[in-house]
Amino acid sequence: MTHETVLAAMSGGVDSSVAAALLVREGRQVIGATMKTFCYSGTTGPARMCCGLEGISDARAVASALGITHRVFDLEKEFTDDVIRDFVQEYAAGRTPIPCVRCNSFTKFRDLVRRADELGCAAVATGHYARVSRSGGVPSLRRAEDERKDQTYFLWGIPRSVLDRLILPIGDIPKREVRSIARTLGLLTADKPESFEICFVPDDDYARVLRDHLGDLHPALSPGPFVLVDGTTVGEHEGYARFTVGQRKGLPGGFDEPMFVIQIRPASRTVVIGPRESLSSVRVSAEGANWLADRPMPGEAVGVRIRHGAPIVEATVARADDGSFGLDLLTAQDAVTPGQSAVLYREQIVLGGGVITGSGRS
């Protein structure tokens, strides 16, 4: 192996296939790497999920077409420990986790770098829609050119040291052009549909996963009260883990206006509901912070995204340290949800992020 060798993550989807192809076209030596996780072990679901058995087969076929070596790495234990257990624990605590953030932060990128070191690869690459800039010799993670596909929301937790070795070949390319490149190269993944399910919940029944790990009698899956924001009991639910802040489905009816989940209180198994105005927050607090750039200072103006697909909104940093931060939002936002991520931006640069732990209306 030479210093030119790149270990490229290949999930079996079109994005990672084209990322690997572009590296080959640049003349780099490339090794394709597919990570075998829990998601298809003893479960059923869509046959073409990018991280399932067919994903491995598709990645291998693409690697063969590109003339590169393909490796499969077994991460089932790490994935179960880092992602699935956290998923279950977060729902049991009344929060709504994002498994993809956890997977990128604790499993995939760290293992990709470890495998790169074992194979003598100087760099690692993925098919994420994001960019790495090395202006002034200091690497930074930046939003993708195609804002609609930007995936930096899922990457805030990766180790900062990874940026020195990370290549993101499709970060400057619109999705439609990525598919066009795949068709031009004759890659079998060119028209493969995107997967939107949680990989280890392919049937979208996450309550089943919770039952499997917690048991039917766990408080998170046991009956409890629906109460209004003033404390009035208005019904009973079948388990607070079935609800998330901002949810409308499955709530008691008979009110003059639509009702939403406002808060989940695990200690009393209570799901608090109220009108939309009760969802509004102007303060956000987060823990488990990871900084990919210099930590912002109190009083600094930043952009923040509080859920995937939400717009980046303006905020002022109230506090920030190595492990947590607090923000004052310039415009109130609905459904600031514990367990989701708050990702901070300075224009195009990702400063870092954390897991939302609380919000406030004033």
C-alpha positions in Angstrom: 0.0 0.0 0.0 1.1 3.5 -0.7 0.2 6.8 0.9 -2.3 7.3 -1.9 -4.6 4.5 -0.7 -8.1 5.4 0.5 -10.4 3.1 2.4 -13.9 4.0 1.0 -17.1 3.0 2.9 -19.5 1.3 0.5 -23.0 0.6 1.8 -24.4 -0.7 -1.5 -26.2 2.5 -2.2 -25.7 4.9 -5.1 -24.0 7.7 -3.1 -21.2 5.6 -1.7 -20.8 3.8 -5.1 -20.2 7.0 -6.9 -17.9 8.3 -4.2 -15.7 5.3 -4.7 -15.9 5.6 -8.5 -14.8 9.3 -8.3 -11.8 8.3 -6.2 -10.8 5.6 -8.8 -11.2 8.2 -11.6 -8.8 10.5 -9.8 -6.2 7.8 -9.9 -6.2 6.9 -6.3 -5.8 3.4 -5.0 -9.1 2.5 -3.4 -10.2 -0.3 -1.1 -14.0 -0.7 -0.6 -15.2 -1.4 2.9 -18.7 -2.5 3.8 -19.7 -2.7 7.4 -21.9 -5.6 8.5 -24.1 -4.4 11.3 -27.1 -5.9 13.2 -29.8 -4.6 10.9 -30.4 -7.8 9.0 -29.6 -10.4 11.6 -32.8 -12.3 12.3 -35.0 -9.4 11.1 -37.2 -9.0 8.0 -37.7 -5.9 6.0 -37.1 -4.3 2.6 -34.8 -6.5 0.6 -32.9 -3.5 -0.8 -31.9 -1.7 2.4 -28.5 -0.3 1.8 -27.1 -1.9 4.9 -28.7 -5.3 4.5 -27.4 -8.5 2.9 -28.3 -7.2 -0.6 -26.4 -4.0 0.2 -23.2 -6.1 0.8 -23.8 -7.9 -2.5 -24.3 -4.7 -4.4 -21.3 -3.1 -2.8 -19.2 -6.1 -3.8 -20.5 -6.0 -7.4 -19.7 -2.2 -7.7 -16.2 -2.8 -6.3 -15.7 -5.5 -8.9 -16.9 -3.3 -11.7 -14.5 -0.5 -10.5 -11.6 -3.0 -10.3 -11.0 -2.5 -6.6 -10.6 -4.7 -3.6 -13.7 -5.1 -1.4 -13.7 -6.0 2.3 -16.6 -6.7 4.7 -16.1 -5.8 8.4 -18.3 -7.3 11.1 -19.5 -4.6 13.4 -22.5 -6.4 14.9 -21.3 -6.3 18.5 -20.2 -2.7 18.3 -23.4 -1.6 16.6 -25.5 -3.4 19.2 -23.5 -1.9 22.1 -23.2 1.6 20.7 -26.5 2.1 18.8 -29.2 -0.3 19.7 -28.7 -0.2 23.4 -28.6 3.6 23.4 -31.8 3.6 21.3 -33.6 1.5 23.8 -32.2 3.4 26.8 -33.2 6.8 25.3 -36.8 5.8 24.7 -37.0 4.3 28.2 -35.9 7.8 29.5 -38.6 9.5 27.5 -36.4 10.9 24.8 -36.4 10.4 21.0 -32.9 9.3 19.7 -31.3 9.5 16.3 -29.6 6.1 15.6 -27.7 7.4 12.6 -26.0 10.1 14.6 -25.0 7.6 17.2 -23.8 5.1 14.6 -21.6 7.7 12.8 -20.3 9.1 16.1 -19.4 5.9 17.9 -19.3 3.0 15.4 -18.7 3.6 11.7 -16.2 6.4 11.5 -14.0 5.1 14.4 -13.9 1.6 12.9 -13.3 2.9 9.4 -10.2 4.8 10.7 -9.1 1.8 12.7 -9.4 -0.5 9.6 -7.6 2.1 7.5 -4.7 2.0 9.9 -4.6 -1.8 9.7 -4.6 -1.7 5.9 -2.1 1.1 5.6 -4.5 3.6 4.1 -3.8 7.3 4.5 -7.4 8.5 4.1 -10.9 7.4 4.5 -13.9 8.3 2.3 -17.7 8.1 2.5 -20.7 9.0 0.3 -22.1 11.6 2.7 -23.4 14.9 1.4 -21.0 17.2 3.2 -17.7 18.8 2.5 -14.3 19.0 4.1 -12.4 22.2 3.6 -8.7 22.5 4.4 -8.3 26.2 4.1 -5.2 27.4 6.0 -4.2 23.8 6.8 -7.0 23.4 9.3 -9.8 21.0 8.2 -13.4 21.9 8.8 -16.7 20.2 8.0 -19.0 22.2 5.8 -22.5 21.8 4.5 -23.1 20.2 1.2 -23.5 22.1 -2.1 -26.9 20.5 -2.5 -28.6 21.9 0.6 -31.6 19.6 0.3 -29.4 16.6 0.7 -27.0 18.0 3.3 -26.1 15.4 5.9 -24.0 17.3 8.3 -26.8 17.0 10.9 -25.8 13.3 11.2 -22.1 14.0 11.3 -21.6 16.4 14.2 -20.5 13.7 16.6 -17.6 12.2 14.6 -14.1 12.5 16.1 -12.5 15.8 15.2 -9.3 14.0 14.3 -11.1 12.2 11.5 -11.3 15.4 9.5 -7.6 15.3 8.8 -8.0 12.1 6.8 -11.6 12.4 5.5 -12.6 12.7 1.9 -16.2 13.4 0.9 -16.2 13.0 -3.0 -19.9 13.9 -3.6 -20.2 16.9 -1.3 -20.0 19.3 -4.2 -22.4 17.4 -6.4 -26.2 17.5 -6.6 -28.0 14.2 -6.1 -29.4 14.1 -9.6 -25.9 14.4 -11.0 -24.7 11.6 -8.7 -27.3 9.3 -10.2 -26.3 10.5 -13.7 -22.7 9.6 -13.0 -23.7 6.2 -11.8 -25.7 5.6 -15.0 -22.9 6.8 -17.2 -20.6 4.3 -15.4 -23.1 1.5 -15.7 -23.2 1.0 -11.9 -26.1 -1.3 -10.8 -26.9 1.0 -7.9 -27.7 3.9 -10.3 -31.4 3.7 -9.8 -31.5 2.0 -6.4 -34.1 3.7 -4.2 -33.1 5.5 -1.0 -33.9 3.9 2.3 -35.5 6.0 5.0 -36.1 3.4 7.6 -34.0 2.9 10.8 -31.9 0.0 9.6 -32.6 -2.3 12.6 -36.3 -1.4 12.5 -37.1 -2.1 8.8 -40.8 -2.7 9.5 -41.0 0.7 11.3 -42.3 -1.0 14.5 -39.8 0.4 16.9 -42.1 -0.6 19.8 -41.3 -4.2 19.0 -37.6 -3.5 19.4 -38.2 -1.9 22.7 -40.4 -4.9 23.9 -37.6 -7.3 22.8 -35.1 -5.5 25.0 -37.2 -4.1 27.9 -40.0 -6.6 28.2 -43.8 -5.9 28.0 -43.9 -4.8 31.7 -41.4 -2.0 31.5 -42.8 1.4 32.6 -42.0 2.8 29.1 -44.5 0.3 27.6 -47.0 0.3 30.4 -50.2 2.4 30.8 -50.0 5.9 32.1 -52.0 9.2 32.1 -52.5 11.8 29.4 -52.6 15.2 31.2 -53.1 18.7 30.0 -50.4 21.4 30.6 -52.5 22.5 33.6 -52.3 19.0 35.1 -55.9 17.8 34.2 -56.0 14.1 33.4 -57.8 13.5 30.1 -57.1 9.9 29.3 -54.7 6.9 29.4 -52.0 5.8 27.0 -50.4 2.4 26.5 -46.8 3.5 27.1 -44.9 6.8 26.9 -42.3 5.3 24.7 -44.8 5.3 21.9 -44.8 9.1 21.8 -42.5 12.0 21.0 -42.7 15.7 21.5 -44.8 17.3 18.7 -46.7 14.2 18.0 -50.5 14.4 17.2 -51.4 10.8 16.3 -52.8 8.7 19.1 -53.9 11.5 21.4 -57.3 12.0 23.1 -59.9 13.8 21.1 -62.8 16.1 21.8 -60.9 19.4 22.1 -61.6 22.7 20.3 -58.1 22.8 18.7 -55.5 20.2 17.7 -53.5 18.8 20.5 -49.8 17.8 20.5 -47.4 16.0 22.9 -45.7 18.8 24.8 -43.6 16.7 27.3 -42.9 13.2 28.5 -42.4 12.5 32.2 -41.0 9.0 32.6 -41.0 9.0 36.4 -44.8 9.2 36.5 -45.4 7.6 33.0 -47.1 10.9 32.1 -47.6 12.2 28.6 -48.4 16.0 28.7 -50.5 17.3 25.8 -51.5 20.8 24.8 -52.2 23.2 21.9 -49.6 24.1 19.3 -48.7 27.3 21.2 -47.4 25.2 24.1 -44.8 23.6 21.8 -43.0 26.8 21.2 -39.5 27.3 22.7 -36.9 30.0 22.6 -34.2 28.2 24.7 -32.3 25.0 23.9 -29.9 23.1 26.1 -27.8 20.1 25.0 -25.3 17.7 26.4 -22.7 15.3 25.0 -21.2 18.1 23.0 -18.6 17.4 20.3 -16.7 20.3 18.8 -15.4 20.0 15.2 -14.2 23.6 15.2 -13.2 26.1 17.9 -15.9 26.2 20.6 -18.2 29.2 20.2 -18.1 31.8 22.9 -21.1 33.1 25.0 -22.8 35.9 23.2 -21.7 34.6 19.8 -24.3 34.5 17.0 -24.6 31.0 15.4 -27.0 29.0 13.2 -28.6 25.9 14.7 -30.6 23.0 13.2 -32.8 21.2 15.8 -34.0 18.4 13.7 -33.2 16.7 10.4 -34.8 18.6 7.5 -35.6 21.7 9.7 -34.2 25.0 8.5 -31.1 26.5 10.2 -32.3 29.3 12.5 -30.4 32.1 14.2 -29.4 31.7 17.9 -27.1 33.3 20.5 -24.8 31.1 22.5 -25.8 31.4 26.2 -23.1 29.1 27.4 -20.7 26.5 25.9 -18.1 24.2 27.5 -16.5 20.9 26.6 -19.6 18.8 27.3 -22.7 21.0 26.9 -24.1 24.2 25.6 -27.2 26.4 25.8 -28.8 28.6 23.2 -31.2 31.5 23.0 -33.2 31.2 19.8 -34.0 34.5 18.0 -37.2 33.0 16.7 -39.3 30.6 18.7 -39.3 27.0 17.4 -41.9 24.2 17.8 -41.2 20.8 19.1 -37.6 21.1 20.4 -37.3 17.4 21.2 -35.1 15.8 23.9 -32.9 13.1 22.3 -32.7 14.9 18.9 -29.6 16.8 17.9 -28.8 20.5 18.0 -26.1 21.2 15.4 -24.4 24.5 15.4 -23.1 26.3 12.3 -21.0 29.4 11.5 -22.2 30.1 8.0 -21.2 26.9 6.1 -18.9 25.5 8.8 -20.2 22.9 11.3 -19.0 24.0 14.8 -20.3 20.9 16.5 -23.4 19.7 18.2 -25.0 17.9 21.1 -28.0 15.9 22.2 -31.0 18.1 23.2 -31.9 17.7 26.9 -34.3 20.6 27.4 -36.0 23.7 26.1 -37.7 26.7 27.5 -40.5 29.1 26.5 -39.0 32.2 28.1 
